[in-house]
Amino acid sequence: MRPSLNVLSPDLINQILDEARRILSEIGIEVRGPALKERLLAHGLLTDASGERVLFPPDVVNKAIAAAPAAFALYDREGAPYTEIGGDRVHFTPGSSALRVLDHRTQQVRPANSTDFTEYIRLCDGLEHIAYPSTAFSTNDDIEPQ
């Protein structure tokens, strides 16, 4: 048996989940991909009054959570299992979806680009205690200007 660290109480976890369900059902999510938006609407989801955000009723969210696996495997490039996500496993991954990076060459903060992502992958590959790279940042190469 592994030691565990419980940062949030069960009551607080339930409160967070309830608030997330409320936000998803009342405010929704802006879905920018037309094909995905059409698919969600074809499956019976509705939009808010502006038509910009797709609303996810609590029953849809609950079904999705219930259908999600408790654990799943990540595979390497050769198709061999690399690590398992879930269960009692703990993985350390760097960063999470930053929109800007601090350029180590110029010391300037700027939008991330594909070169940054390539360098990030190379760095993670050489770090022994980093299990796998996460979505450290989002490159702006693939999205419209902000």
Beta strands, then each sheet from edge to edge (+ up, - down):
strand 1: 29-30
strand 2: 46-47
strand 3: 53-55
strand 4: 71-75
strand 5: 81-86
strand 6: 100-102
strand 7: 109-111
sheet 1: 1+ 3- 2+
sheet 2: 4+ 5-
sheet 3: 6+ 7-
end
